[in-house]
């Protein structure tokens, strides 16, 4: 179990049964007993009941690669598969049936109401009469053929940055050069301040270096000079202002990476991304563009406020405030189509159409870390808490993305990274209280990116055991406590890579934060006098190879008021402290035991070499 939006900062170690995956929203906040997300450092073969409350895939039933649920109907059968031909997200205003329940604008269908169960059987292990190798390869197809092997540390790995959306006029968009290689500012520029000195690939001599850092521009209406006539024809067949925009951008990125591999002699690729760039990355991988994934070229992936499972903001286009704010921050009309959760399930999740699960075999063996954000105020839009305009679940968000949608909640066991010790590692995730636009600019994010892309170890710290001596609930009138048993227990956490970062690089920033007021803690119930093994993840993520310890500060709380978790007992004093842990934790396998008048607890530290 872990906090950050209940499940948001944990990636379950084993996917739940497909039959339980019937919703396209994150798990119910009130159902998080022990397991609002399992330990991202657990073995991927752990018992599936660890994930029972998180049902693992909040979006499992949303759609496929451009086909309706009947895409695999066998001729001659009487099975009714929903009667839907390919849904291409194009429409005509004179024909409402081309955009059922949605808005038809400029020929694009925004927010159509689609059959929520159209993909409910995909990924259940049985090829049904409404499935085919094209519509549901997870059930009806063969795993993709792969070649080569991943190498996580060598002198021939380039690191590519794919930016998110940003503000630009139609004229600027038309005149931008797609496939252009940009300068190494932003997060790429911060790597040198954190001990990673690599040449920039935007100009000689760095453009031919096999270990270069490089930014790829996928926006634009004019091709870069290195693109062939055939490349340009392929790209221009996909307009950037329509439903084909995502595929266009992903093809540009894939071709740019392939070009860099050829030019430099590099063998492997790390990808770092922000926002929309992460959805492009997922499309690039799951559709094996330029054979990069099937050749095992892609080895590490760091996402920053990534559009992993779609952006539910796209459901709110009929809200005028949303439309006005979209103009301020650079969201295009087509973005509301291609980032819509239904579109992501239909077109991006090519294997089993489960946006919250990273089950595609081409993801196998990748080192993946998700940095997520929880400040709902958008600085560029007058600090409007945009997503809180319609947030009935009181979910944590960064103003553009719900935090739960910025990560994989689980991966298939065979996809999880197999370490030399035999442990299977699912993607890890962390949270910071920053908004969507500013997360990649923070030094804490840069530290996580550096550790994820260039270092070897993963650490997982869990609340392994808890004996509740006094529950701080009210048991009698006038006892000074409020709320009713059992206790609802959560941990507010902050992690810093100190003293290492401070002493070595002069940086003192949190790399992980969860708070009740940020709506980013998970919780579980426990009765006074009992002992539980909650497996509550306090931190899971990459660390620098030279680090010997990190600073861990967590406060164990009893909650009396936490609407996000459906706790509504006493609003005037929302939580009480049970234990405060503020220590430097050695990075070695250990169990740390502590106690006071309220609790006896054990914190488990696990450090794993990922390769």
N, C-alpha and C positions, 0 to 999 in steps of 0.2 A: 504494500500500500504506500501511496505517496501523495503529497499535496499538489499544489499548483493547479487549482481548478479540479480538486478531487483526484481526477485521473491524469491531469494534464502533464505532469512532469515524470511520468513513468511509462515505460513501454512494456506491456505484459510479456511474460516469457513464453507463454504458449497460447495459441489462439483458441477462443471458445468454440463450442459446437456451432455450426452454421445455423442450426435451427433457432438459436437464440438471437440472431442478428437481424432483427426485424425493424429497426428504426434508423432514420437518417440524422438523428441528433445524438449528442453525447449522452452518456449514462445519466440516470436520474441521481441527482445529488443526495437524495435522502436514502439511497440504497447502498451506501458504501461501507457497511459493516467493517470487515477487516481488509478489504481489497479493492480500494478505488485505484487499482493499477498495481500490478505486481512489481517486484524488484527488478529493475532493468539489468541487474548483474546476475540474476538467477540463471540456472541452466534452462535452456529452452525446452527441455523435456520435463520440466516440473509439472506437478499435478494441475490439471486445467481448473480445478475448483478454486485455485488461488484467484482466478479472474471472475468468479461467478457473479459478483455484484457489479463489476465494471462491464458487462457483457462484451468488452474488448473491442468491438467494432461498431461505433455509434452510427456508422453510415453504410452498413453492409448491404442494404437492399437497393441502393441507387445504382443505376445503370451501366451500359457497356459501350464498346467501341463503335458508336454510331448505329447500333442495331436495337430494335425493340426486343421485348422478352420472347417474342415468337421467332427470333432470328434462326433458331435451329429446328423448327418444326419439320418433322419428317413427312414427306409426301405420302398421302394415302392414309394417314391417321385421322382420327376424329377428335384429337385433342384440341381444345380451345386455348390458344396461347396468348390471348389478349388482343389479337387482331391489329397489331401495330406494325406498319412497315418501318423501314429505317427512319429515325427522327433526326433530321439534319440541322435543327435549330434555325432554319430559315422559314420565312412566313410571308403571307400576303395579307394586307389589312382587309381586303375584300373577302377573304376566306378565313373566318375565325377558327375553323377547325385545324388550320395549319399552326396555330399557337394556342392550344386549349388552356384556358384559365390564365394565360400570360398576357404580356404586352407586346404587340408587334410594332417595332420601331425601326425604320430604315431597313426593312427586310429581315431583321433579326428578332427571333422570339426570345423574350426575356422573362424568365420565371414561369415557364409552362407548368401546369399541374399534370404530373405524370403518375402512372400506376406505381405506388410506393413498393409494391411487391414484385416488380418486374424482374429483379435479380435475386430474389430471396432463395432460390434453389441453387444458384451458381456458387460453387465452392463447397458444396455439401458432399463431394466425393462420388456422386452418381450422375451420369450423363442422362438427363431426362429428355422426354419427347419434345420439349420446347428449347432445348439447348443444342449447340453444335460446336465444333472445334473453332469456329470463327466467333460465335457469340459468347462462349464460355470455355476457353481452353483449359481452365483449371480442372474441369470435369470431363471434357470431351476431347481434349487435345493432348499432344505429347509435350513434355518439357523442351524448351529450346536447346538446340545443340550449341555447345560452347567450345572454345579453344583457348589456348594460352593459359596463363595462371596469374593470379594476383601477386604483386609484390608491394608491400606496404612501406618499405624503406629502401630507397636506392637513389642514385644520382641522375636518374632518367625519368623523373615524375614531374610533370608540369602541374601547376595549381591555377585553376580557372575560376574567375569571379563572374557570376551572373546576377546583375542588379535586379531590383524590383521596379514596379511602375513608378513613373515620375511625371511631373507636369510638363506639357509641351503642346504647342498649338498645332493644328492640322498642317500648317505650312512648314513648321519645324519638323514634324514627323515625315513629311514628304521629302524633305531635303537631307535628312539624316542618312548616314551611310551604314547599312547593315553589313555585318561581318567585319566591321572595323575593330581593331585591337586598341583598347584605351590605356591610359596611363594608370600607374599603380598607386592611386590614392586610396582614401577610405581604409577599409579593413586590410587590404593588401599592403598599404603603406605602414600600418601598425606592426606588421610582422617583424620588421627590422628592429623596432624598439623592444621586441620580445625575443631577440636572439636568432631570428631566421633571416639570413641575408641571402636573397636570391635575386638574380637580374630581372628587370621588367621586360616583358615580351612585346612591347609596343614599338620598339625601334632597335636598330643595330647598336651593339652586337647582341643584346639580350634576346632579340627576336628568333635567334637560332639556338639559344641555350636550352639544353634538355631538362633543366630544372627551373625554368622561368616561372614567374608569376604573370598572369595576364587577365585583363578584363575584356570580355566579348560583348560587343554591342549587337543586340538582336533587333532593336527598333530601326525604322527607316524605310525609305522608298527608293534609295539608290544603292546599288551593289558595290561592295569593296572590289578593288582591282583584281584580287587573287581568285575570285570566284569565276568558274568557267561559264561558258554560255549555257551549257546543260544545267549547271547548278542554278543559275539565275532563272532559267525557264521553269525549273522545278519549284523554286521559291515563289516566283511571281504568279504561279497557278493558285497560290493561297493568299488571298487578300488580307492585309493587316487590319482592315476595319470590318471584319465579319467573323462568323463562327470558326473559320479556318485559321484565325490569327495565332492560336496557341501552337498548332502544328507548324505553322510558318516559322515562328520564333524558335521552336525546338529544332527544326531542321537547320536553321541558320547557326544555332549554337553547336549542333553536332558537326556540321561541316567545318566550322571554325576550329573545333577541337581536332578533327581529323587532319586538317591542314597543318596545324601546329605540330602534331605528331610526325607527319611526313617531313616537314621543314627542319625540325630540330633533332629528329632521331629519338625523341622521347618514347618511352614504352608504356607509361601509365599516367593516370590523371586523378588529381584531387579536384573536387568541385565544392566551392563555397558559394552560397547564394543568399539572397534576401527576398522575402515576399513572393511576388509573381515569378521571380527567377527560380524559385524552388519548385513551383508547379511545372515550369519548363523542364527543369532537371528530371522530375519524376516522369514526365511524358517521354523525354529523351531515353530514359532507361527502360521503361516498360514497353516502349515500341521499338527498342533496339535500333535507334537511328544510327546510321553509318557503322553498324555492327560494333559499336564501342562497348556495349554491355556484354554481348556474347563473346567477344574476344578477351574479356576480363581486363579491359583497359582501365575501368573505373574502380578505384580502390577505396577512396574515402569521400564522405559527403557530410558537410557541415551546413546546416540550415539556420537562418536567423529570421524569426517571425515568418516562417515559411508558409506559403499556401500549399499545404500538404494534402488536406482533405477537402479543399474548396473553401470559399469565403462566403459564409452565410449572410454577410452584408449584401450580397447580390440578390437575396430574396426580398430586399427592402427597397427596390428601385422605385416603387410607387410612392415612397415617402419623399416629399419635396425637399426636406432638410438633407436627406441622404444624397439626392441629386445635386443640390447646391454644394455640399461638402465635397462630393466627388470631383466637381470642377476645380475646387481649390487644391486638391491633392494630386490631381492628374489621372484619375480613373477615367478610362474611355468607355463609351457605350458598349463596345465589344467585350471589355473586361467583365461587365456584368453578365455576359453570356458564358464566357469560357471559364470564369472562376466560380460559377454557380455550382453548388454541391451536386446537383443532378447531372450537369454537364461533366463534371470531374468523374463521377461514377460511370457515366455512359462512355466517355471518350478517353479518359486518362488511365483508369485502372483496368488495363487491358486483360489481365489474367483472370480475376474473379469479381471485379466491380465492387470492391470493398475499400472505400476511401481511407478508412482508419486502420487498415491492416496492410503491412508491407509484405505480401505473400508471393509476389512475382519471383520465380526462380532466378531472374536476372539481377535481383538485389542480393543474392546469396553471397555471403562472405564480405560484404562491404562494412567498413567501420563507419557508423553513422551516429552523429550527435545533433540533437535539435535544441537550439536556444530559443526559448519562448518568452513572451512579454505580457505584462499584466496591468499597465497603466492605461485606463480607458480614454484619457484626454488627449486629443490630437492638437499638438502645438500649432501646426500649420493651419488649423481650422478653428482658431480662437478658443482652443482648449475645450471644444465640444466633446462630450462623451458620447460619440455618435452611436455606438452599438447599444448603449444603455437606454436609448430612446425606445427600443423594443427588446427587452431582455427579461422575459418572465421568469427564467430560471436563475436570475441573478448570477450569471456566469462571468468568470474573469475574462477580460479581453483587453486588447491593446488599442482599441479605437477603430481598427480596421478588421481585425481577425479575432474570433473567439480563441482563447488560448488552447482549448482542447483540439482545435482544428490545425494546429501548427506542428503536429508530430504524429508518428505512427503509434498506435496504442498497443499493437502486437505484431509479431511476424511469425510465419510458420517455422517450426523447429529446424527444418532443413535450410531455411534462409538465414537463420541467426549465425553470427560469426563463430566459427569453431576455433578456440584458442589452443595453444600448445598443451595446456593442462587438461584439455578435454571438456572444458566448460563452454557452453553455448551462450553467447551474449546477444541480446536484442539491442536495438538502438537505445541510447540513453537520452535524457532530456533534463534541462534546467530552466529556471524561471528568473527573470529580473523585472523589477518594477520600473519599466520604461515603456514609452509608447511605440507604436509600430515603426515609425520612421526613424527613431533615434536608437533603437536597440543595436543595430550594427555599428554605430558610431562610438559605443561605450568601450572603455578599456577592459571591463570585465568580460564582455562578449569577445573582444579580440584575444584575451587570454584563453578563453575556452576554444576559440577557433584554432589558435596556435597549438594547443595541446591535442585537439582532435585531429588536425591535419598533419602534424609533424612529429608527434610523440607516441609513445608505445603503450602506456599503462592506463587502465581504467580502475577507479576506486568506487566502491559502493558502501555506503554507511547506512545501517538500518537500526531502528529500534527493535531489537531482537526479542526482548522479554520485558514484561511489565507486570509487577505485582502492585495492585492498587490497595493501599492500606487505608486511606481516607479519601472519599470520592469528591468532597467539597460540594455535594448536593445537600439540599435541605431535608433533614429527617425528622425535625420537630420544630414547632413554632418557636421563634426567638433564638434559634441556634446560630444565627448570623450568616447562614448560607442561603442560597436561592436555587431554584431549579429542582427537578425531580430525578431520582435514580432511574436507570443506570446513568453513569457518567458518560458524557460525550467528549472524547479526548482527541486533541490535535496537537501538532507541533508547529510553532512559528520558527523558521530556520533562516540563518544567514551563514554562508560559507565564503571564506576568502583564501586565496592561495598564498597566504602569509605564513611565516616570515619571508618565504622565497621571493615572491614578486616584489615586495617592498624593498628587501635588501639587495636584490640583484638588478631590478629595473626601475626602482623608485615608483612603483605603481601600488596603490592601495585601494582596490575596488572589489566589491562583492561580485562573485561569479554565480551566486544562487541565492534567491530570497523568496520566502513565502510568509504571508501574514494573513491574519484573520480579516483585517480591514481591506486587504487586497483581494479577498475572496479566493485565495489561492492555496488554502490548506485543505487536506483531506482529514477525515475523522473516523473514529470507530467507537463503539459502545463497550463499556466494561462495568461490571458490578463491583462494588466495594468488597474487599476480601478475596478477590479472584486473581489468578495469574494467567496472563495470555501471552502468546507469541505473535504479535500483530504483524511482524515483517514490514513495518512502516518505513518507507525509504526516506531518509533525511537528505541524502545527496547521492547522486549517481552521475559520473561523468569522467571525462579524460583529465589527466594531470600531466604536468611536465616530468620528464624523465629524471631531472636532477632534484626534484622536490623530495624532501624527507618527511614533511608534515604539512598540515593545513589547519587553519583556524575554523573551528566549528562552534557556533553559538546557536543553541536552540532552547526554546522555552516550551515545556510541556504544559498544555492548558486544558482546563475543563470548560467546555463551552455551554453557555446558557442561552446565547442568542447568535445564531448563524443561519440566516435564511437560505444561503447557498446550499447548506447541508440539511435544510428542513428542521433546524433546531430553533424553536421559538418558546423558550421557557421564561426568560427574564431579561428584558431589553435594557434595563437601567444599569446593569452590571454584567456585560456580555460574556466575560470569561474570567476565570481565576487561575492563578499560577499553581502548578503542581511541582515543577522542578525546573531550574535553570542550569543549563550546561554551557559553560564557556571555557573551552580548553583548546590547546594545540594538540591535534590528534596525529600520532605517528602513522606514516603510510606503510603499515605492515599488518598482516593478518592478526587480528586480536579481538577479544571481547572485553569491553570496559564496563565495569559494574559500579553503580552509584546508588545512594539511597538518602532519603530524608524522612520526615514524619508522614509524608503523603504516599510515597512510592518507593519501590525497589525496582531498578531498571538495569538492563544490559544493552549496550550498544555494540553492534558487531561491525568490524571494519574488514573489508575484503579488497585486496589489491590483486589485479590480474594483468599479466602480460597478454596483450591482444594478439601478438604474433611473435 
